[in-house]
Amino acid sequence: MIRFESDYSEGACLEIIKRLEETNMEQTPGYGEDIYCNSAREKIRKICKSPNAEVQFLVGGTQTNMIVISSILKSYQGVISARNRTYKCS
Protein backbone atom coordinates (compact mmCIF):
# COMPACT_ATOMS: atom_id res chain seq x y z
CA MET A 1 0.00 0.00 0.00
CA ILE A 2 1.22 3.52 -0.78
CA ARG A 3 0.68 5.95 2.09
CA PHE A 4 1.19 9.68 1.77
CA GLU A 5 1.89 10.80 5.31
CA SER A 6 3.07 14.15 6.60
CA ASP A 7 5.72 14.99 9.14
CA TYR A 8 2.93 16.24 11.41
CA SER A 9 2.13 12.63 12.32
CA GLU A 10 5.37 12.18 14.26
CA GLY A 11 6.90 13.73 17.34
CA ALA A 12 10.14 15.69 17.62
CA CYS A 13 13.55 14.25 18.43
CA LEU A 14 14.74 14.50 22.02
CA GLU A 15 17.21 17.33 21.31
CA ILE A 16 14.35 19.53 20.09
CA ILE A 17 12.09 18.60 23.02
CA LYS A 18 14.91 19.45 25.45
CA ARG A 19 15.47 22.86 23.83
CA LEU A 20 11.74 23.59 23.84
CA GLU A 21 11.64 22.74 27.53
CA GLU A 22 14.56 25.10 28.21
CA THR A 23 12.91 28.01 26.38
CA ASN A 24 9.27 27.24 27.17
CA MET A 25 8.66 30.15 29.54
CA GLU A 26 10.48 32.80 27.48
CA GLN A 27 8.39 35.70 26.28
CA THR A 28 9.16 36.50 22.64
CA PRO A 29 7.42 38.48 19.90
CA GLY A 30 5.56 36.68 17.12
CA TYR A 31 7.10 33.96 14.97
CA GLY A 32 9.70 35.35 12.62
CA GLU A 33 10.48 38.34 14.82
CA ASP A 34 12.08 36.56 17.77
CA ILE A 35 15.77 36.21 18.64
CA TYR A 36 15.83 32.60 17.45
CA CYS A 37 14.60 33.46 13.96
CA ASN A 38 17.00 36.41 13.79
CA SER A 39 19.87 34.13 14.77
CA ALA A 40 18.81 31.58 12.13
CA ARG A 41 18.60 34.34 9.49
CA GLU A 42 22.19 35.33 10.16
CA LYS A 43 23.38 31.72 10.01
CA ILE A 44 21.58 31.18 6.70
CA ARG A 45 23.05 34.37 5.23
CA LYS A 46 26.53 33.33 6.35
CA ILE A 47 26.26 29.80 4.95
CA CYS A 48 24.88 31.19 1.66
CA LYS A 49 27.60 33.87 1.60
CA SER A 50 24.89 36.44 1.00
CA PRO A 51 24.90 39.01 3.83
CA ASN A 52 22.04 41.03 2.35
CA ALA A 53 19.74 38.09 1.55
CA GLU A 54 16.09 38.43 2.52
CA VAL A 55 15.28 35.42 4.71
CA GLN A 56 11.65 34.74 5.63
CA PHE A 57 10.24 31.90 7.67
CA LEU A 58 6.92 30.26 6.95
CA VAL A 59 4.72 28.35 9.34
CA GLY A 60 4.88 24.95 7.67
CA GLY A 61 6.23 22.76 4.92
CA THR A 62 3.02 22.80 2.89
CA GLN A 63 3.01 26.59 2.68
CA THR A 64 6.71 26.64 1.89
CA ASN A 65 6.32 24.06 -0.87
CA MET A 66 3.43 25.98 -2.45
CA ILE A 67 5.37 29.25 -2.52
CA VAL A 68 8.52 27.69 -3.96
CA ILE A 69 6.67 25.57 -6.52
CA SER A 70 4.46 28.44 -7.68
CA SER A 71 7.49 30.71 -8.07
CA ILE A 72 9.57 28.34 -10.23
CA LEU A 73 7.03 26.43 -12.33
CA LYS A 74 4.81 27.58 -15.15
CA SER A 75 1.06 27.35 -14.56
CA TYR A 76 0.81 24.12 -16.57
CA GLN A 77 3.74 22.38 -14.83
CA GLY A 78 3.68 20.29 -11.66
CA VAL A 79 5.81 18.27 -9.29
CA ILE A 80 5.85 14.51 -8.81
CA SER A 81 8.04 13.26 -5.99
CA ALA A 82 8.65 9.55 -5.53
CA ARG A 83 11.50 9.64 -3.04
CA ASN A 84 10.76 9.34 0.67
CA ARG A 85 13.40 10.79 2.98
CA THR A 86 13.77 10.04 6.66
CA TYR A 87 15.61 12.56 8.80
CA LYS A 88 17.06 11.56 12.13
CA CYS A 89 18.39 13.69 14.94
CA SER A 90 21.99 13.17 15.94
C-alpha positions in Angstrom: 0.0 0.0 0.0 1.2 3.5 -0.8 0.7 6.0 2.1 1.2 9.7 1.8 1.9 10.8 5.3 3.1 14.1 6.6 5.7 15.0 9.1 2.9 16.2 11.4 2.1 12.6 12.3 5.4 12.2 14.3 6.9 13.7 17.3 10.1 15.7 17.6 13.5 14.2 18.4 14.7 14.5 22.0 17.2 17.3 21.3 14.4 19.5 20.1 12.1 18.6 23.0 14.9 19.4 25.4 15.5 22.9 23.8 11.7 23.6 23.8 11.6 22.7 27.5 14.6 25.1 28.2 12.9 28.0 26.4 9.3 27.2 27.2 8.7 30.1 29.5 10.5 32.8 27.5 8.4 35.7 26.3 9.2 36.5 22.6 7.4 38.5 19.9 5.6 36.7 17.1 7.1 34.0 15.0 9.7 35.4 12.6 10.5 38.3 14.8 12.1 36.6 17.8 15.8 36.2 18.6 15.8 32.6 17.4 14.6 33.5 14.0 17.0 36.4 13.8 19.9 34.1 14.8 18.8 31.6 12.1 18.6 34.3 9.5 22.2 35.3 10.2 23.4 31.7 10.0 21.6 31.2 6.7 23.0 34.4 5.2 26.5 33.3 6.4 26.3 29.8 4.9 24.9 31.2 1.7 27.6 33.9 1.6 24.9 36.4 1.0 24.9 39.0 3.8 22.0 41.0 2.3 19.7 38.1 1.5 16.1 38.4 2.5 15.3 35.4 4.7 11.7 34.7 5.6 10.2 31.9 7.7 6.9 30.3 6.9 4.7 28.3 9.3 4.9 24.9 7.7 6.2 22.8 4.9 3.0 22.8 2.9 3.0 26.6 2.7 6.7 26.6 1.9 6.3 24.1 -0.9 3.4 26.0 -2.5 5.4 29.2 -2.5 8.5 27.7 -4.0 6.7 25.6 -6.5 4.5 28.4 -7.7 7.5 30.7 -8.1 9.6 28.3 -10.2 7.0 26.4 -12.3 4.8 27.6 -15.2 1.1 27.3 -14.6 0.8 24.1 -16.6 3.7 22.4 -14.8 3.7 20.3 -11.7 5.8 18.3 -9.3 5.9 14.5 -8.8 8.0 13.3 -6.0 8.7 9.6 -5.5 11.5 9.6 -3.0 10.8 9.3 0.7 13.4 10.8 3.0 13.8 10.0 6.7 15.6 12.6 8.8 17.1 11.6 12.1 18.4 13.7 14.9 22.0 13.2 15.9 
